[in-house]
């Protein structure tokens, strides 16, 4: 069949969300959460497998957020970093680096090690991009630790994050949600191009064969049923995005206003050796897509993209931030099931 993969995160069970909040208030110890993390991870993998997903993730149950896991609890950071506004007026604020040298406090490989004991199907692991973490360095600088020194440390740490996962035998997805946002912040695309260059510095440390096991995900953000950059024309992002030296591209599309136009752009960018996974279910929408709708979205994509370069996915993770309860786990798994079934129907129709 055509390959089909999840993006990564699932809504955390209520017991885990409440426990995390209690730790934040100082009412519980972080060390008490491990049994809850393990239970939520086991249930997430089981849910993916029961939905028929050929590739599974841990649902990012241990991550505080898709973006901040490497520096969560690190003594190197403090509050007051870059603020990201969403369309519904809520915001998320990153921490900022207070001192160097920059080091990860947590590598994504630890999530793989915890998840693999529960999985019977291949795992993939999402990691945050170096470009997103580059936003941690304050505009005012850090005494005794230059931005160039920070970037050198960041490239090494981001590459190590990927390398550790590849060494455990899983595929890796680099989350690059800031790509579209970069165009919104800087319409000249100078910021976007600097992000692409930085991420390619990280990817340059891997062989061509290894890069086939690495993909990149882009979307306009997804948090509490809102986005941060859906108003940015995809045409301003996609040609630059495909300069990234990876084997797979996971493209939000189901929630796009004019998916046919975007498919036309993707059809010109896709080429052998680079697979395009088009989003066919929308995690923000409360309505569960039917397998037939998923099938038709894939068939529409196949009119523009060679089936040898085509796959299907979710538009975004279902809960990139741990406290996002806007989508239920039941709805998330129903959407995953629809994607898997619709992908099978499209594969049969296309004779794959």
C-alpha positions as CSV (number, residue, x, y, z in Angstrom):
1,X,0.0,0.0,0.0
2,X,0.9,3.6,-0.1
3,X,2.9,4.5,3.1
4,X,0.8,6.2,5.8
5,X,2.3,7.6,9.0
6,X,1.1,9.7,12.0
7,X,2.8,13.0,12.8
8,X,3.4,12.2,16.5
9,X,1.4,13.6,19.4
10,X,-1.8,12.4,20.9
11,X,-3.9,14.1,23.6
12,X,-2.7,13.1,27.0
13,X,-5.1,11.2,29.3
14,X,-6.8,13.5,31.8
15,X,-5.0,11.8,34.7
16,X,-1.6,12.7,33.2
17,X,-2.6,16.3,32.4
18,X,-3.8,16.7,36.0
19,X,-0.7,15.2,37.4
20,X,1.5,17.5,35.3
21,X,-0.4,20.5,36.5
22,X,0.0,19.3,40.1
23,X,3.8,19.1,39.6
24,X,3.8,22.6,38.1
25,X,2.0,23.9,41.2
26,X,4.5,22.1,43.5
27,X,1.9,19.7,44.8
28,X,3.5,16.5,43.4
29,X,7.1,15.4,42.7
30,X,8.1,15.0,39.1
31,X,9.6,11.6,40.0
32,X,6.1,10.3,40.7
33,X,5.0,10.7,37.1
34,X,7.0,7.9,35.5
35,X,4.3,5.2,36.1
36,X,1.8,7.6,34.5
37,X,4.0,8.3,31.6
38,X,4.5,4.6,31.0
39,X,0.8,3.8,31.2
40,X,-0.1,6.6,28.8
41,X,2.7,5.6,26.4
42,X,1.5,1.9,26.4
43,X,-2.1,3.0,25.8
44,X,-1.0,5.3,23.0
45,X,1.0,2.7,21.1
46,X,-1.8,0.2,21.6
47,X,-4.3,2.7,20.2
48,X,-2.2,3.3,17.1
49,X,-1.7,-0.5,16.5
50,X,-5.4,-1.2,17.0
51,X,-6.3,1.5,14.5
52,X,-4.1,-0.4,12.0
53,X,-1.3,2.1,11.8
54,X,1.7,0.5,10.2
55,X,4.0,3.0,11.8
56,X,3.5,4.1,15.4
57,X,4.7,6.7,17.9
58,X,4.5,7.1,21.7
59,X,2.1,9.9,21.2
60,X,4.7,12.3,22.8
61,X,3.2,11.5,26.2
62,X,6.4,12.3,28.0
63,X,7.1,15.6,26.2
64,X,6.0,18.9,27.9
65,X,5.7,20.2,24.3
66,X,7.0,19.2,20.9
67,X,9.3,22.3,21.0
68,X,10.8,22.5,24.5
69,X,11.5,18.9,25.5
70,X,15.3,19.3,25.0
71,X,15.6,22.1,27.5
72,X,12.7,21.3,29.9
73,X,14.1,21.6,33.4
74,X,17.4,22.8,32.2
75,X,19.3,25.3,34.4
76,X,20.5,27.1,31.3
77,X,17.2,28.7,30.5
78,X,14.8,31.1,32.1
79,X,11.3,32.5,31.3
80,X,10.8,35.4,29.0
81,X,11.6,34.2,25.5
82,X,9.9,34.6,22.1
83,X,6.1,34.8,22.2
84,X,4.1,33.1,19.5
85,X,0.6,34.5,18.9
86,X,-2.2,32.3,17.6
87,X,-5.2,33.3,15.6
88,X,-7.6,33.0,18.5
89,X,-5.4,35.5,20.5
90,X,-3.9,33.0,22.9
91,X,-0.1,32.8,23.0
92,X,2.8,30.4,23.8
93,X,6.1,31.7,25.1
94,X,9.4,30.0,24.7
95,X,12.0,30.2,27.4
96,X,15.3,32.0,26.6
97,X,18.8,30.9,27.1
98,X,20.4,32.5,30.2
99,X,23.9,31.2,29.9
100,X,26.1,28.8,27.9
101,X,27.4,26.5,26.7
102,X,24.1,25.2,25.2
103,X,23.3,21.5,25.9
104,X,20.2,19.4,25.6
105,X,18.8,18.2,29.0
106,X,16.8,15.5,27.2
107,X,17.4,13.7,23.9
108,X,14.4,12.2,22.0
109,X,16.1,8.8,22.0
110,X,15.1,8.4,25.7
111,X,11.4,8.4,24.5
112,X,12.3,5.7,21.9
113,X,13.9,3.5,24.6
114,X,10.8,3.9,26.8
115,X,8.4,3.2,23.9
116,X,10.0,0.3,22.1
117,X,9.2,-2.2,24.9
118,X,5.5,-1.6,24.1
119,X,5.6,-1.5,20.3
120,X,5.1,-4.4,18.0
121,X,5.3,-2.3,14.8
122,X,8.0,0.1,13.6
123,X,8.4,3.3,15.6
124,X,9.1,6.8,14.3
125,X,10.3,9.7,16.5
126,X,9.7,13.4,16.1
127,X,12.5,15.8,17.1
128,X,12.4,19.6,17.2
129,X,14.4,21.5,14.5
130,X,17.5,23.4,15.2
131,X,15.9,26.5,13.7
132,X,13.1,26.5,16.4
133,X,15.7,26.2,19.2
134,X,17.7,29.0,17.6
135,X,15.0,31.3,18.9
136,X,16.2,30.6,22.5
137,X,19.2,32.9,22.1
138,X,18.2,36.4,23.3
139,X,18.5,39.4,21.0
140,X,20.6,41.2,23.6
141,X,23.2,38.4,23.6
142,X,24.8,36.6,26.4
143,X,28.0,37.9,28.0
144,X,30.9,35.6,27.3
145,X,28.9,33.3,25.0
146,X,28.5,34.6,21.4
147,X,25.7,33.7,19.0
148,X,28.2,31.9,16.8
149,X,29.3,29.8,19.7
150,X,25.6,29.0,20.5
151,X,24.9,28.0,16.9
152,X,27.9,25.7,16.8
153,X,26.7,24.0,20.0
154,X,23.1,23.9,18.7
155,X,24.1,22.2,15.4
156,X,26.1,19.6,17.3
157,X,23.3,18.9,19.8
158,X,20.5,18.8,17.2
159,X,22.6,16.4,15.1
160,X,23.2,14.2,18.2
161,X,19.4,14.2,18.9
162,X,18.8,12.7,15.4
163,X,21.8,10.4,15.5
164,X,20.8,8.8,18.8
165,X,17.3,8.0,17.4
166,X,18.6,6.6,14.1
167,X,21.0,4.4,16.0
168,X,18.0,2.9,17.8
169,X,16.6,1.9,14.4
170,X,13.7,4.3,14.1
171,X,12.9,6.9,11.4
172,X,13.0,10.5,12.4
173,X,10.7,13.4,11.7
174,X,12.0,17.0,12.2
175,X,9.2,19.3,13.3
176,X,9.5,22.6,11.4
177,X,6.2,24.4,12.2
178,X,8.2,27.7,12.4
179,X,8.8,27.6,8.6
180,X,5.5,29.2,7.7
181,X,5.6,31.5,10.7
182,X,9.0,32.7,9.5
183,X,7.5,34.0,6.3
184,X,4.8,35.8,8.4
185,X,7.5,37.5,10.6
186,X,9.7,38.3,7.6
187,X,8.0,38.5,4.2
188,X,11.4,39.0,2.6
189,X,12.0,35.3,3.5
190,X,15.4,36.1,4.9
191,X,14.5,34.5,8.2
192,X,13.1,31.4,6.4
193,X,16.3,31.0,4.3
194,X,18.4,31.3,7.4
195,X,16.3,28.6,9.1
196,X,16.7,26.3,6.0
197,X,20.5,26.9,6.0
198,X,20.8,26.1,9.7
199,X,18.8,22.9,9.5
200,X,20.8,21.8,6.5
201,X,24.0,22.3,8.6
202,X,22.6,19.7,10.9
203,X,21.5,17.4,8.1
204,X,24.9,17.7,6.5
205,X,26.4,15.4,9.1
206,X,24.4,12.4,7.8
207,X,24.9,10.2,4.8
208,X,22.5,10.1,1.9
209,X,21.2,6.8,3.1
210,X,20.6,8.2,6.6
211,X,18.8,11.2,5.2
212,X,16.3,8.8,3.6
213,X,15.3,7.9,7.1
214,X,14.8,11.6,8.0
215,X,11.7,13.7,7.1
216,X,10.5,17.2,7.9
217,X,7.0,18.2,8.9
218,X,5.4,21.6,8.2
219,X,2.1,23.0,9.3
220,X,0.7,26.5,10.3
221,X,0.7,25.4,14.0
222,X,-2.0,23.6,15.9
223,X,-2.8,24.4,19.5
224,X,-6.2,24.6,21.2
225,X,-7.8,24.4,17.8
226,X,-6.0,27.5,16.5
227,X,-3.1,28.2,14.2
228,X,-0.3,30.8,14.0
229,X,0.4,31.2,10.3
230,X,-2.4,29.6,8.2
231,X,-2.8,33.0,6.5
232,X,0.6,32.7,4.9
233,X,0.6,31.6,1.3
234,X,2.1,28.1,1.0
235,X,3.7,29.1,-2.3
236,X,6.0,31.3,-0.2
237,X,7.2,28.4,1.8
238,X,7.2,25.2,-0.2
239,X,10.0,25.9,-2.7
240,X,12.3,26.8,0.1
241,X,11.2,23.9,2.3
242,X,12.2,21.4,-0.5
243,X,15.8,22.7,-0.2
244,X,16.0,20.7,3.0
245,X,18.2,17.6,2.5
246,X,15.7,14.9,3.8
247,X,14.0,12.0,2.3
248,X,10.4,12.7,3.3
249,X,8.1,15.8,3.6
250,X,5.0,15.8,5.7
251,X,2.7,18.5,4.5
252,X,-0.4,19.8,6.2
253,X,-3.1,19.9,3.6
254,X,-6.5,18.7,4.8
255,X,-7.3,22.0,6.5
256,X,-5.9,24.1,3.6
257,X,-8.3,26.4,1.9
258,X,-7.2,25.6,-1.6
259,X,-5.6,22.1,-1.5
260,X,-5.7,21.7,-5.3
261,X,-3.5,24.7,-5.8
262,X,-1.0,23.4,-3.2
263,X,-1.0,20.0,-4.8
264,X,0.0,21.7,-8.1
265,X,3.0,23.2,-6.4
266,X,3.9,19.9,-4.7
267,X,3.7,18.1,-8.0
268,X,6.4,20.3,-9.4
269,X,8.6,19.9,-6.3
270,X,8.3,16.1,-5.8
271,X,10.9,13.9,-7.4
272,X,12.3,10.3,-7.0
273,X,13.9,9.7,-3.7
274,X,11.8,12.3,-1.9
275,X,8.4,11.2,-0.7
276,X,5.6,13.7,-0.1
277,X,3.2,12.7,2.7
278,X,0.0,14.8,2.2
279,X,-2.2,15.6,5.2
280,X,-5.6,13.9,4.8
281,X,-7.1,14.4,8.3
282,X,-7.4,17.6,10.2
283,X,-6.6,17.3,14.0
284,X,-8.2,20.7,14.6
285,X,-11.6,19.8,13.2
286,X,-14.0,18.0,15.6
287,X,-15.6,16.1,12.7
288,X,-14.1,12.7,12.1
289,X,-13.3,12.2,8.4
290,X,-14.7,9.2,6.7
291,X,-12.4,6.7,5.0
292,X,-14.0,7.7,1.7
293,X,-13.1,11.3,2.2
294,X,-9.5,10.3,3.0
295,X,-9.5,8.1,-0.1
296,X,-10.7,10.9,-2.3
297,X,-8.0,13.3,-0.9
298,X,-5.3,10.8,-1.7
299,X,-6.7,10.2,-5.2
300,X,-6.7,14.0,-5.7
301,X,-3.0,14.2,-4.7
302,X,-2.2,11.3,-7.0
303,X,-3.3,13.5,-10.0
304,X,-0.3,15.8,-9.2
305,X,2.2,13.6,-7.4
306,X,3.6,10.3,-8.8
307,X,2.4,7.5,-6.6
308,X,6.0,6.3,-6.2
309,X,6.6,9.6,-4.3
310,X,3.3,9.8,-2.4
311,X,2.1,9.0,1.1
312,X,-0.5,10.1,3.6
313,X,-0.4,11.5,7.1
314,X,-2.2,13.7,9.6
315,X,-2.0,17.5,9.2
316,X,-0.3,17.9,12.5
317,X,0.0,16.3,15.9
318,X,-3.2,16.1,17.9
319,X,-1.7,17.7,20.9
320,X,1.7,19.3,20.4
321,X,1.5,20.9,23.9
322,X,0.9,18.6,26.9
323,X,-2.0,20.7,28.3
324,X,-4.0,20.9,25.0
325,X,-7.2,19.0,25.7
326,X,-9.2,20.5,22.7
327,X,-9.3,17.1,21.0
328,X,-10.2,13.8,22.8
329,X,-8.1,10.7,22.5
330,X,-11.2,8.9,21.1
331,X,-11.5,11.4,18.3
332,X,-7.8,11.3,17.6
333,X,-7.8,7.5,17.3
334,X,-11.0,7.6,15.1
335,X,-9.2,10.0,12.7
336,X,-6.1,7.7,12.6
337,X,-8.4,4.8,11.8
338,X,-10.1,6.7,9.0
339,X,-6.7,7.7,7.6
340,X,-5.5,4.1,7.6
341,X,-8.7,2.7,6.0
342,X,-8.9,5.5,3.5
343,X,-5.2,5.0,2.5
344,X,-6.0,1.3,1.9
345,X,-8.9,2.2,-0.3
346,X,-6.9,4.7,-2.3
347,X,-4.0,2.2,-2.7
348,X,-6.4,-0.4,-4.1
349,X,-7.9,2.2,-6.5
350,X,-4.5,3.2,-7.6
351,X,-3.3,-0.3,-8.0
352,X,-0.4,0.1,-5.6
